[in-house]
Amino acid sequence: MATKANDPFEAELAAWNHAFSELELPWRWDAPTFRFLQSIAADQDLVGTYVERNQAHLLRAYEKAFLRDLVISARDRYRESHAAA
């Protein structure tokens, strides 16, 4: 049985949630939410799909691509720092 430390799904979910935390976004994806988003959107559009469905009010102030790129950058920084560790 895989542990959270070596389970790719859990590691990826942790990276997304860390990005939200780093950016002080009040979002937290649980496993079912993450699986659902993966089933309906490509990796690069998970955030955009989430925002459209759950945080649509943000699209009045921010472009979807801006939010997506911001979160993906934070997620990638987290991945890089944990890959080096």
PDB file of N, CA, C and O in Angstrom:
ATOM      1  N   MET A   1       0.833  -1.182   0.000  1.00  0.00           N
ATOM      2  CA  MET A   1       0.000   0.000   0.000  1.00  0.00           C
ATOM      3  C   MET A   1       0.874   1.241   0.000  1.00  0.00           C
ATOM      4  O   MET A   1       1.825   1.335   0.776  1.00  0.00           O
ATOM      5  N   ALA A   2       0.557   2.193  -0.868  1.00  0.00           N
ATOM      6  CA  ALA A   2       1.349   3.413  -0.977  1.00  0.00           C
ATOM      7  C   ALA A   2       1.041   4.346   0.183  1.00  0.00           C
ATOM      8  O   ALA A   2      -0.099   4.458   0.632  1.00  0.00           O
ATOM      9  N   THR A   3       2.079   5.005   0.652  1.00  0.00           N
ATOM     10  CA  THR A   3       1.876   6.017   1.674  1.00  0.00           C
ATOM     11  C   THR A   3       1.744   7.373   0.995  1.00  0.00           C
ATOM     12  O   THR A   3       2.034   7.517  -0.192  1.00  0.00           O
ATOM     13  N   LYS A   4       1.304   8.360   1.761  1.00  0.00           N
ATOM     14  CA  LYS A   4       1.167   9.696   1.194  1.00  0.00           C
ATOM     15  C   LYS A   4       2.498  10.213   0.662  1.00  0.00           C
ATOM     16  O   LYS A   4       2.535  10.946  -0.326  1.00  0.00           O
ATOM     17  N   ALA A   5       3.585   9.832   1.315  1.00  0.00           N
ATOM     18  CA  ALA A   5       4.900  10.333   0.914  1.00  0.00           C
ATOM     19  C   ALA A   5       5.315   9.834  -0.464  1.00  0.00           C
ATOM     20  O   ALA A   5       6.026  10.537  -1.183  1.00  0.00           O
ATOM     21  N   ASN A   6       4.880   8.625  -0.849  1.00  0.00           N
ATOM     22  CA  ASN A   6       5.328   8.109  -2.136  1.00  0.00           C
ATOM     23  C   ASN A   6       4.172   7.860  -3.110  1.00  0.00           C
ATOM     24  O   ASN A   6       4.383   7.261  -4.164  1.00  0.00           O
ATOM     25  N   ASP A   7       2.985   8.297  -2.785  1.00  0.00           N
ATOM     26  CA  ASP A   7       1.827   8.165  -3.663  1.00  0.00           C
ATOM     27  C   ASP A   7       1.783   9.393  -4.584  1.00  0.00           C
ATOM     28  O   ASP A   7       1.592  10.510  -4.104  1.00  0.00           O
ATOM     29  N   PRO A   8       1.954   9.203  -5.887  1.00  0.00           N
ATOM     30  CA  PRO A   8       1.969  10.344  -6.812  1.00  0.00           C
ATOM     31  C   PRO A   8       0.692  11.196  -6.752  1.00  0.00           C
ATOM     32  O   PRO A   8       0.762  12.421  -6.848  1.00  0.00           O
ATOM     33  N   PHE A   9      -0.455  10.560  -6.597  1.00  0.00           N
ATOM     34  CA  PHE A   9      -1.707  11.312  -6.494  1.00  0.00           C
ATOM     35  C   PHE A   9      -1.696  12.215  -5.270  1.00  0.00           C
ATOM     36  O   PHE A   9      -2.012  13.400  -5.369  1.00  0.00           O
ATOM     37  N   GLU A  10      -1.337  11.663  -4.124  1.00  0.00           N
ATOM     38  CA  GLU A  10      -1.295  12.451  -2.878  1.00  0.00           C
ATOM     39  C   GLU A  10      -0.237  13.548  -2.952  1.00  0.00           C
ATOM     40  O   GLU A  10      -0.444  14.654  -2.453  1.00  0.00           O
ATOM     41  N   ALA A  11       0.894  13.236  -3.574  1.00  0.00           N
ATOM     42  CA  ALA A  11       1.953  14.247  -3.709  1.00  0.00           C
ATOM     43  C   ALA A  11       1.480  15.409  -4.579  1.00  0.00           C
ATOM     44  O   ALA A  11       1.754  16.570  -4.276  1.00  0.00           O
ATOM     45  N   GLU A  12       0.776  15.093  -5.650  1.00  0.00           N
ATOM     46  CA  GLU A  12       0.285  16.146  -6.537  1.00  0.00           C
ATOM     47  C   GLU A  12      -0.807  16.963  -5.849  1.00  0.00           C
ATOM     48  O   GLU A  12      -0.835  18.187  -5.976  1.00  0.00           O
ATOM     49  N   LEU A  13      -1.689  16.309  -5.137  1.00  0.00           N
ATOM     50  CA  LEU A  13      -2.731  17.013  -4.389  1.00  0.00           C
ATOM     51  C   LEU A  13      -2.104  17.933  -3.346  1.00  0.00           C
ATOM     52  O   LEU A  13      -2.550  19.066  -3.166  1.00  0.00           O
ATOM     53  N   ALA A  14      -1.087  17.454  -2.672  1.00  0.00           N
ATOM     54  CA  ALA A  14      -0.376  18.281  -1.684  1.00  0.00           C
ATOM     55  C   ALA A  14       0.264  19.496  -2.349  1.00  0.00           C
ATOM     56  O   ALA A  14       0.269  20.585  -1.774  1.00  0.00           O
ATOM     57  N   ALA A  15       0.800  19.321  -3.548  1.00  0.00           N
ATOM     58  CA  ALA A  15       1.426  20.444  -4.260  1.00  0.00           C
ATOM     59  C   ALA A  15       0.388  21.518  -4.592  1.00  0.00           C
ATOM     60  O   ALA A  15       0.647  22.709  -4.418  1.00  0.00           O
ATOM     61  N   TRP A  16      -0.775  21.100  -5.067  1.00  0.00           N
ATOM     62  CA  TRP A  16      -1.835  22.076  -5.359  1.00  0.00           C
ATOM     63  C   TRP A  16      -2.264  22.795  -4.079  1.00  0.00           C
ATOM     64  O   TRP A  16      -2.362  24.022  -4.059  1.00  0.00           O
ATOM     65  N   ASN A  17      -2.515  22.045  -3.023  1.00  0.00           N
ATOM     66  CA  ASN A  17      -2.981  22.665  -1.787  1.00  0.00           C
ATOM     67  C   ASN A  17      -1.930  23.577  -1.176  1.00  0.00           C
ATOM     68  O   ASN A  17      -2.265  24.605  -0.587  1.00  0.00           O
ATOM     69  N   HIS A  18      -0.668  23.212  -1.311  1.00  0.00           N
ATOM     70  CA  HIS A  18       0.393  24.092  -0.830  1.00  0.00           C
ATOM     71  C   HIS A  18       0.396  25.406  -1.625  1.00  0.00           C
ATOM     72  O   HIS A  18       0.586  26.482  -1.059  1.00  0.00           O
ATOM     73  N   ALA A  19       0.187  25.304  -2.925  1.00  0.00           N
ATOM     74  CA  ALA A  19       0.140  26.513  -3.761  1.00  0.00           C
ATOM     75  C   ALA A  19      -0.982  27.437  -3.299  1.00  0.00           C
ATOM     76  O   ALA A  19      -0.790  28.648  -3.197  1.00  0.00           O
ATOM     77  N   PHE A  20      -2.147  26.867  -3.019  1.00  0.00           N
ATOM     78  CA  PHE A  20      -3.259  27.698  -2.542  1.00  0.00           C
ATOM     79  C   PHE A  20      -2.899  28.374  -1.231  1.00  0.00           C
ATOM     80  O   PHE A  20      -3.182  29.555  -1.030  1.00  0.00           O
ATOM     81  N   SER A  21      -2.278  27.622  -0.352  1.00  0.00           N
ATOM     82  CA  SER A  21      -1.874  28.165   0.944  1.00  0.00           C
ATOM     83  C   SER A  21      -0.839  29.283   0.781  1.00  0.00           C
ATOM     84  O   SER A  21      -0.950  30.344   1.396  1.00  0.00           O
ATOM     85  N   GLU A  22       0.163  29.023  -0.054  1.00  0.00           N
ATOM     86  CA  GLU A  22       1.215  30.022  -0.291  1.00  0.00           C
ATOM     87  C   GLU A  22       0.631  31.331  -0.810  1.00  0.00           C
ATOM     88  O   GLU A  22       1.085  32.415  -0.445  1.00  0.00           O
ATOM     89  N   LEU A  23      -0.373  31.215  -1.658  1.00  0.00           N
ATOM     90  CA  LEU A  23      -0.997  32.401  -2.254  1.00  0.00           C
ATOM     91  C   LEU A  23      -2.117  32.973  -1.388  1.00  0.00           C
ATOM     92  O   LEU A  23      -2.798  33.921  -1.779  1.00  0.00           O
ATOM     93  N   GLU A  24      -2.296  32.386  -0.215  1.00  0.00           N
ATOM     94  CA  GLU A  24      -3.324  32.804   0.735  1.00  0.00           C
ATOM     95  C   GLU A  24      -4.727  32.738   0.138  1.00  0.00           C
ATOM     96  O   GLU A  24      -5.592  33.563   0.434  1.00  0.00           O
ATOM     97  N   LEU A  25      -4.924  31.734  -0.709  1.00  0.00           N
ATOM     98  CA  LEU A  25      -6.249  31.475  -1.251  1.00  0.00           C
ATOM     99  C   LEU A  25      -6.979  30.549  -0.281  1.00  0.00           C
ATOM    100  O   LEU A  25      -6.377  29.593   0.208  1.00  0.00           O
ATOM    101  N   PRO A  26      -8.226  30.795   0.006  1.00  0.00           N
ATOM    102  CA  PRO A  26      -8.948  29.977   0.989  1.00  0.00           C
ATOM    103  C   PRO A  26      -9.497  28.683   0.387  1.00  0.00           C
ATOM    104  O   PRO A  26     -10.603  28.261   0.723  1.00  0.00           O
ATOM    105  N   TRP A  27      -8.738  28.066  -0.487  1.00  0.00           N
ATOM    106  CA  TRP A  27      -9.168  26.840  -1.155  1.00  0.00           C
ATOM    107  C   TRP A  27      -8.380  25.672  -0.594  1.00  0.00           C
ATOM    108  O   TRP A  27      -7.225  25.808  -0.190  1.00  0.00           O
ATOM    109  N   ARG A  28      -9.023  24.543  -0.581  1.00  0.00           N
ATOM    110  CA  ARG A  28      -8.350  23.283  -0.248  1.00  0.00           C
ATOM    111  C   ARG A  28      -9.095  22.194  -0.988  1.00  0.00           C
ATOM    112  O   ARG A  28     -10.295  22.001  -0.791  1.00  0.00           O
ATOM    113  N   TRP A  29      -8.376  21.485  -1.841  1.00  0.00           N
ATOM    114  CA  TRP A  29      -8.994  20.388  -2.570  1.00  0.00           C
ATOM    115  C   TRP A  29      -8.830  19.113  -1.772  1.00  0.00           C
ATOM    116  O   TRP A  29      -7.739  18.808  -1.291  1.00  0.00           O
ATOM    117  N   ASP A  30      -9.909  18.372  -1.631  1.00  0.00           N
ATOM    118  CA  ASP A  30      -9.810  17.029  -1.067  1.00  0.00           C
ATOM    119  C   ASP A  30      -9.652  16.054  -2.233  1.00  0.00           C
ATOM    120  O   ASP A  30      -9.731  16.457  -3.393  1.00  0.00           O
ATOM    121  N   ALA A  31      -9.433  14.797  -1.936  1.00  0.00           N
ATOM    122  CA  ALA A  31      -9.183  13.805  -2.994  1.00  0.00           C
ATOM    123  C   ALA A  31     -10.353  13.698  -3.977  1.00  0.00           C
ATOM    124  O   ALA A  31     -10.114  13.666  -5.184  1.00  0.00           O
ATOM    125  N   PRO A  32     -11.613  13.639  -3.512  1.00  0.00           N
ATOM    126  CA  PRO A  32     -12.713  13.552  -4.480  1.00  0.00           C
ATOM    127  C   PRO A  32     -12.806  14.775  -5.400  1.00  0.00           C
ATOM    128  O   PRO A  32     -13.084  14.636  -6.591  1.00  0.00           O
ATOM    129  N   THR A  33     -12.577  15.953  -4.857  1.00  0.00           N
ATOM    130  CA  THR A  33     -12.606  17.170  -5.683  1.00  0.00           C
ATOM    131  C   THR A  33     -11.506  17.118  -6.733  1.00  0.00           C
ATOM    132  O   THR A  33     -11.744  17.415  -7.903  1.00  0.00           O
ATOM    133  N   PHE A  34     -10.312  16.743  -6.318  1.00  0.00           N
ATOM    134  CA  PHE A  34      -9.181  16.672  -7.237  1.00  0.00           C
ATOM    135  C   PHE A  34      -9.430  15.639  -8.334  1.00  0.00           C
ATOM    136  O   PHE A  34      -9.172  15.900  -9.509  1.00  0.00           O
ATOM    137  N   ARG A  35      -9.930  14.472  -7.948  1.00  0.00           N
ATOM    138  CA  ARG A  35     -10.237  13.437  -8.946  1.00  0.00           C
ATOM    139  C   ARG A  35     -11.299  13.918  -9.936  1.00  0.00           C
ATOM    140  O   ARG A  35     -11.193  13.670 -11.137  1.00  0.00           O
ATOM    141  N   PHE A  36     -12.323  14.604  -9.426  1.00  0.00           N
ATOM    142  CA  PHE A  36     -13.367  15.116 -10.299  1.00  0.00           C
ATOM    143  C   PHE A  36     -12.792  16.134 -11.284  1.00  0.00           C
ATOM    144  O   PHE A  36     -13.076  16.066 -12.480  1.00  0.00           O
ATOM    145  N   LEU A  37     -11.995  17.066 -10.795  1.00  0.00           N
ATOM    146  CA  LEU A  37     -11.387  18.060 -11.680  1.00  0.00           C
ATOM    147  C   LEU A  37     -10.511  17.393 -12.736  1.00  0.00           C
ATOM    148  O   LEU A  37     -10.528  17.791 -13.901  1.00  0.00           O
ATOM    149  N   GLN A  38      -9.753  16.387 -12.336  1.00  0.00           N
ATOM    150  CA  GLN A  38      -8.915  15.666 -13.294  1.00  0.00           C
ATOM    151  C   GLN A  38      -9.761  14.964 -14.357  1.00  0.00           C
ATOM    152  O   GLN A  38      -9.308  14.795 -15.489  1.00  0.00           O
ATOM    153  N   SER A  39     -10.956  14.562 -14.016  1.00  0.00           N
ATOM    154  CA  SER A  39     -11.814  13.846 -14.968  1.00  0.00           C
ATOM    155  C   SER A  39     -12.468  14.780 -15.985  1.00  0.00           C
ATOM    156  O   SER A  39     -12.930  14.326 -17.032  1.00  0.00           O
ATOM    157  N   ILE A  40     -12.512  16.080 -15.687  1.00  0.00           N
ATOM    158  CA  ILE A  40     -13.194  17.007 -16.595  1.00  0.00           C
ATOM    159  C   ILE A  40     -12.290  18.073 -17.196  1.00  0.00           C
ATOM    160  O   ILE A  40     -12.725  18.830 -18.065  1.00  0.00           O
ATOM    161  N   ALA A  41     -11.035  18.147 -16.748  1.00  0.00           N
ATOM    162  CA  ALA A  41     -10.145  19.209 -17.228  1.00  0.00           C
ATOM    163  C   ALA A  41      -8.720  18.697 -17.372  1.00  0.00           C
ATOM    164  O   ALA A  41      -8.295  17.783 -16.665  1.00  0.00           O
ATOM    165  N   ALA A  42      -8.001  19.299 -18.292  1.00  0.00           N
ATOM    166  CA  ALA A  42      -6.575  19.003 -18.449  1.00  0.00           C
ATOM    167  C   ALA A  42      -5.808  19.613 -17.276  1.00  0.00           C
ATOM    168  O   ALA A  42      -6.289  20.550 -16.640  1.00  0.00           O
ATOM    169  N   ASP A  43      -4.619  19.083 -16.989  1.00  0.00           N
ATOM    170  CA  ASP A  43      -3.806  19.571 -15.866  1.00  0.00           C
ATOM    171  C   ASP A  43      -3.657  21.084 -15.884  1.00  0.00           C
ATOM    172  O   ASP A  43      -3.778  21.732 -14.844  1.00  0.00           O
ATOM    173  N   GLN A  44      -3.400  21.642 -17.037  1.00  0.00           N
ATOM    174  CA  GLN A  44      -3.181  23.087 -17.126  1.00  0.00           C
ATOM    175  C   GLN A  44      -4.446  23.893 -16.899  1.00  0.00           C
ATOM    176  O   GLN A  44      -4.374  25.111 -16.730  1.00  0.00           O
ATOM    177  N   ASP A  45      -5.614  23.241 -16.889  1.00  0.00           N
ATOM    178  CA  ASP A  45      -6.857  23.992 -16.694  1.00  0.00           C
ATOM    179  C   ASP A  45      -7.621  23.577 -15.445  1.00  0.00           C
ATOM    180  O   ASP A  45      -8.793  23.926 -15.305  1.00  0.00           O
ATOM    181  N   LEU A  46      -6.993  22.845 -14.539  1.00  0.00           N
ATOM    182  CA  LEU A  46      -7.680  22.453 -13.308  1.00  0.00           C
ATOM    183  C   LEU A  46      -8.129  23.676 -12.518  1.00  0.00           C
ATOM    184  O   LEU A  46      -9.263  23.736 -12.042  1.00  0.00           O
ATOM    185  N   VAL A  47      -7.243  24.640 -12.384  1.00  0.00           N
ATOM    186  CA  VAL A  47      -7.580  25.839 -11.616  1.00  0.00           C
ATOM    187  C   VAL A  47      -8.684  26.626 -12.312  1.00  0.00           C
ATOM    188  O   VAL A  47      -9.633  27.068 -11.664  1.00  0.00           O
ATOM    189  N   GLY A  48      -8.569  26.802 -13.614  1.00  0.00           N
ATOM    190  CA  GLY A  48      -9.598  27.537 -14.346  1.00  0.00           C
ATOM    191  C   GLY A  48     -10.961  26.888 -14.224  1.00  0.00           C
ATOM    192  O   GLY A  48     -11.967  27.574 -14.041  1.00  0.00           O
ATOM    193  N   THR A  49     -10.998  25.580 -14.325  1.00  0.00           N
ATOM    194  CA  THR A  49     -12.257  24.850 -14.188  1.00  0.00           C
ATOM    195  C   THR A  49     -12.804  24.990 -12.774  1.00  0.00           C
ATOM    196  O   THR A  49     -14.002  25.199 -12.584  1.00  0.00           O
ATOM    197  N   TYR A  50     -11.930  24.875 -11.790  1.00  0.00           N
ATOM    198  CA  TYR A  50     -12.356  25.036 -10.395  1.00  0.00           C
ATOM    199  C   TYR A  50     -12.931  26.431 -10.168  1.00  0.00           C
ATOM    200  O   TYR A  50     -13.990  26.580  -9.557  1.00  0.00           O
ATOM    201  N   VAL A  51     -12.236  27.442 -10.657  1.00  0.00           N
ATOM    202  CA  VAL A  51     -12.695  28.820 -10.461  1.00  0.00           C
ATOM    203  C   VAL A  51     -14.045  29.032 -11.141  1.00  0.00           C
ATOM    204  O   VAL A  51     -14.954  29.613 -10.548  1.00  0.00           O
ATOM    205  N   GLU A  52     -14.177  28.570 -12.366  1.00  0.00           N
ATOM    206  CA  GLU A  52     -15.452  28.727 -13.079  1.00  0.00           C
ATOM    207  C   GLU A  52     -16.602  28.080 -12.313  1.00  0.00           C
ATOM    208  O   GLU A  52     -17.703  28.630 -12.274  1.00  0.00           O
ATOM    209  N   ARG A  53     -16.365  26.938 -11.713  1.00  0.00           N
ATOM    210  CA  ARG A  53     -17.426  26.192 -11.039  1.00  0.00           C
ATOM    211  C   ARG A  53     -17.667  26.619  -9.597  1.00  0.00           C
ATOM    212  O   ARG A  53     -18.794  26.542  -9.109  1.00  0.00           O
ATOM    213  N   ASN A  54     -16.614  27.070  -8.907  1.00  0.00           N
ATOM    214  CA  ASN A  54     -16.727  27.295  -7.465  1.00  0.00           C
ATOM    215  C   ASN A  54     -16.368  28.699  -6.983  1.00  0.00           C
ATOM    216  O   ASN A  54     -16.711  29.075  -5.862  1.00  0.00           O
ATOM    217  N   GLN A  55     -15.696  29.459  -7.801  1.00  0.00           N
ATOM    218  CA  GLN A  55     -15.252  30.799  -7.395  1.00  0.00           C
ATOM    219  C   GLN A  55     -15.494  31.799  -8.527  1.00  0.00           C
ATOM    220  O   GLN A  55     -14.672  32.686  -8.758  1.00  0.00           O
ATOM    221  N   ALA A  56     -16.603  31.658  -9.220  1.00  0.00           N
ATOM    222  CA  ALA A  56     -16.857  32.449 -10.432  1.00  0.00           C
ATOM    223  C   ALA A  56     -16.792  33.951 -10.182  1.00  0.00           C
ATOM    224  O   ALA A  56     -16.470  34.712 -11.094  1.00  0.00           O
ATOM    225  N   HIS A  57     -17.089  34.384  -8.975  1.00  0.00           N
ATOM    226  CA  HIS A  57     -17.022  35.815  -8.669  1.00  0.00           C
ATOM    227  C   HIS A  57     -15.615  36.390  -8.897  1.00  0.00           C
ATOM    228  O   HIS A  57     -15.469  37.578  -9.183  1.00  0.00           O
ATOM    229  N   LEU A  58     -14.595  35.556  -8.772  1.00  0.00           N
ATOM    230  CA  LEU A  58     -13.226  36.036  -8.990  1.00  0.00           C
ATOM    231  C   LEU A  58     -12.981  36.436 -10.440  1.00  0.00           C
ATOM    232  O   LEU A  58     -12.100  37.246 -10.728  1.00  0.00           O
ATOM    233  N   LEU A  59     -13.760  35.867 -11.346  1.00  0.00           N
ATOM    234  CA  LEU A  59     -13.571  36.169 -12.765  1.00  0.00           C
ATOM    235  C   LEU A  59     -14.035  37.575 -13.128  1.00  0.00           C
ATOM    236  O   LEU A  59     -13.767  38.051 -14.231  1.00  0.00           O
ATOM    237  N   ARG A  60     -14.719  38.232 -12.220  1.00  0.00           N
ATOM    238  CA  ARG A  60     -15.078  39.642 -12.439  1.00  0.00           C
ATOM    239  C   ARG A  60     -13.866  40.548 -12.223  1.00  0.00           C
ATOM    240  O   ARG A  60     -13.803  41.651 -12.767  1.00  0.00           O
ATOM    241  N   ALA A  61     -12.914  40.080 -11.434  1.00  0.00           N
ATOM    242  CA  ALA A  61     -11.735  40.891 -11.120  1.00  0.00           C
ATOM    243  C   ALA A  61     -10.455  40.384 -11.768  1.00  0.00           C
ATOM    244  O   ALA A  61      -9.533  41.165 -12.005  1.00  0.00           O
ATOM    245  N   TYR A  62     -10.385  39.093 -12.057  1.00  0.00           N
ATOM    246  CA  TYR A  62      -9.161  38.482 -12.572  1.00  0.00           C
ATOM    247  C   TYR A  62      -9.455  37.659 -13.821  1.00  0.00           C
ATOM    248  O   TYR A  62     -10.528  37.071 -13.958  1.00  0.00           O
ATOM    249  N   GLU A  63      -8.501  37.630 -14.710  1.00  0.00           N
ATOM    250  CA  GLU A  63      -8.580  36.741 -15.870  1.00  0.00           C
ATOM    251  C   GLU A  63      -8.319  35.312 -15.385  1.00  0.00           C
ATOM    252  O   GLU A  63      -7.485  35.082 -14.509  1.00  0.00           O
ATOM    253  N   LYS A  64      -9.034  34.375 -15.962  1.00  0.00           N
ATOM    254  CA  LYS A  64      -8.845  32.966 -15.599  1.00  0.00           C
ATOM    255  C   LYS A  64      -7.391  32.549 -15.816  1.00  0.00           C
ATOM    256  O   LYS A  64      -6.818  31.846 -14.983  1.00  0.00           O
ATOM    257  N   ALA A  65      -6.804  32.966 -16.904  1.00  0.00           N
ATOM    258  CA  ALA A  65      -5.415  32.597 -17.209  1.00  0.00           C
ATOM    259  C   ALA A  65      -4.449  33.152 -16.159  1.00  0.00           C
ATOM    260  O   ALA A  65      -3.469  32.493 -15.813  1.00  0.00           O
ATOM    261  N   PHE A  66      -4.716  34.348 -15.656  1.00  0.00           N
ATOM    262  CA  PHE A  66      -3.870  34.939 -14.625  1.00  0.00           C
ATOM    263  C   PHE A  66      -3.904  34.085 -13.361  1.00  0.00           C
ATOM    264  O   PHE A  66      -2.857  33.760 -12.802  1.00  0.00           O
ATOM    265  N   LEU A  67      -5.102  33.723 -12.911  1.00  0.00           N
ATOM    266  CA  LEU A  67      -5.236  32.893 -11.710  1.00  0.00           C
ATOM    267  C   LEU A  67      -4.571  31.537 -11.913  1.00  0.00           C
ATOM    268  O   LEU A  67      -3.851  31.049 -11.042  1.00  0.00           O
ATOM    269  N   ARG A  68      -4.822  30.938 -13.067  1.00  0.00           N
ATOM    270  CA  ARG A  68      -4.233  29.637 -13.387  1.00  0.00           C
ATOM    271  C   ARG A  68      -2.709  29.713 -13.331  1.00  0.00           C
ATOM    272  O   ARG A  68      -2.066  28.895 -12.673  1.00  0.00           O
ATOM    273  N   ASP A  69      -2.143  30.686 -14.014  1.00  0.00           N
ATOM    274  CA  ASP A  69      -0.680  30.795 -14.074  1.00  0.00           C
ATOM    275  C   ASP A  69      -0.076  31.082 -12.705  1.00  0.00           C
ATOM    276  O   ASP A  69       1.000  30.577 -12.383  1.00  0.00           O
ATOM    277  N   LEU A  70      -0.750  31.880 -11.908  1.00  0.00           N
ATOM    278  CA  LEU A  70      -0.278  32.195 -10.564  1.00  0.00           C
ATOM    279  C   LEU A  70      -0.199  30.936  -9.707  1.00  0.00           C
ATOM    280  O   LEU A  70       0.807  30.683  -9.045  1.00  0.00           O
ATOM    281  N   VAL A  71      -1.268  30.157  -9.731  1.00  0.00           N
ATOM    282  CA  VAL A  71      -1.310  28.935  -8.917  1.00  0.00           C
ATOM    283  C   VAL A  71      -0.328  27.894  -9.454  1.00  0.00           C
ATOM    284  O   VAL A  71       0.361  27.237  -8.674  1.00  0.00           O
ATOM    285  N   ILE A  72      -0.260  27.740 -10.758  1.00  0.00           N
ATOM    286  CA  ILE A  72       0.665  26.756 -11.332  1.00  0.00           C
ATOM    287  C   ILE A  72       2.113  27.114 -11.002  1.00  0.00           C
ATOM    288  O   ILE A  72       2.921  26.224 -10.736  1.00  0.00           O
ATOM    289  N   SER A  73       2.446  28.383 -11.015  1.00  0.00           N
ATOM    290  CA  SER A  73       3.810  28.799 -10.643  1.00  0.00           C
ATOM    291  C   SER A  73       4.122  28.419  -9.203  1.00  0.00           C
ATOM    292  O   SER A  73       5.207  27.918  -8.910  1.00  0.00           O
ATOM    293  N   ALA A  74       3.175  28.657  -8.306  1.00  0.00           N
ATOM    294  CA  ALA A  74       3.383  28.297  -6.898  1.00  0.00           C
ATOM    295  C   ALA A  74       3.473  26.781  -6.741  1.00  0.00           C
ATOM    296  O   ALA A  74       4.299  26.283  -5.977  1.00  0.00           O
ATOM    297  N   ARG A  75       2.621  26.046  -7.466  1.00  0.00           N
ATOM    298  CA  ARG A  75       2.668  24.579  -7.420  1.00  0.00           C
ATOM    299  C   ARG A  75       4.021  24.074  -7.913  1.00  0.00           C
ATOM    300  O   ARG A  75       4.610  23.181  -7.304  1.00  0.00           O
ATOM    301  N   ASP A  76       4.512  24.639  -9.005  1.00  0.00           N
ATOM    302  CA  ASP A  76       5.792  24.205  -9.571  1.00  0.00           C
ATOM    303  C   ASP A  76       6.958  24.512  -8.641  1.00  0.00           C
ATOM    304  O   ASP A  76       7.897  23.720  -8.553  1.00  0.00           O
ATOM    305  N   ARG A  77       6.916  25.652  -7.943  1.00  0.00           N
ATOM    306  CA  ARG A  77       7.965  25.962  -6.957  1.00  0.00           C
ATOM    307  C   ARG A  77       7.967  24.905  -5.849  1.00  0.00           C
ATOM    308  O   ARG A  77       9.026  24.450  -5.415  1.00  0.00           O
ATOM    309  N   TYR A  78       6.783  24.525  -5.404  1.00  0.00           N
ATOM    310  CA  TYR A  78       6.673  23.491  -4.375  1.00  0.00           C
ATOM    311  C   TYR A  78       7.235  22.163  -4.876  1.00  0.00           C
ATOM    312  O   TYR A  78       7.985  21.492  -4.166  1.00  0.00           O
ATOM    313  N   ARG A  79       6.875  21.795  -6.085  1.00  0.00           N
ATOM    314  CA  ARG A  79       7.379  20.538  -6.670  1.00  0.00           C
ATOM    315  C   ARG A  79       8.910  20.554  -6.726  1.00  0.00           C
ATOM    316  O   ARG A  79       9.564  19.588  -6.334  1.00  0.00           O
ATOM    317  N   GLU A  80       9.469  21.658  -7.216  1.00  0.00           N
ATOM    318  CA  GLU A  80      10.926  21.772  -7.349  1.00  0.00           C
ATOM    319  C   GLU A  80      11.611  21.684  -5.995  1.00  0.00           C
ATOM    320  O   GLU A  80      12.640  21.020  -5.868  1.00  0.00           O
ATOM    321  N   SER A  81      11.063  22.337  -4.987  1.00  0.00           N
ATOM    322  CA  SER A  81      11.703  22.318  -3.670  1.00  0.00           C
ATOM    323  C   SER A  81      11.628  20.923  -3.036  1.00  0.00           C
ATOM    324  O   SER A  81      12.517  20.532  -2.279  1.00  0.00           O
ATOM    325  N   HIS A  82      10.574  20.187  -3.347  1.00  0.00           N
ATOM    326  CA  HIS A  82      10.449  18.841  -2.791  1.00  0.00           C
ATOM    327  C   HIS A  82      11.177  17.794  -3.616  1.00  0.00           C
ATOM    328  O   HIS A  82      11.538  16.741  -3.091  1.00  0.00           O
ATOM    329  N   ALA A  83      11.398  18.059  -4.881  1.00  0.00           N
ATOM    330  CA  ALA A  83      12.173  17.138  -5.718  1.00  0.00           C
ATOM    331  C   ALA A  83      13.642  17.174  -5.304  1.00  0.00           C
ATOM    332  O   ALA A  83      14.332  16.156  -5.347  1.00  0.00           O
ATOM    333  N   ALA A  84      14.111  18.353  -4.905  1.00  0.00           N
ATOM    334  CA  ALA A  84      15.500  18.508  -4.489  1.00  0.00           C
ATOM    335  C   ALA A  84      15.754  17.896  -3.109  1.00  0.00           C
ATOM    336  O   ALA A  84      16.880  17.519  -2.784  1.00  0.00           O
ATOM    337  N   ALA A  85      14.701  17.804  -2.309  1.00  0.00           N
ATOM    338  CA  ALA A  85      14.858  17.307  -0.929  1.00  0.00           C
ATOM    339  C   ALA A  85      15.026  15.796  -0.878  1.00  0.00           C
ATOM    340  O   ALA A  85      15.168  15.227   0.204  1.00  0.00           O
TER     341      ALA A  85
END
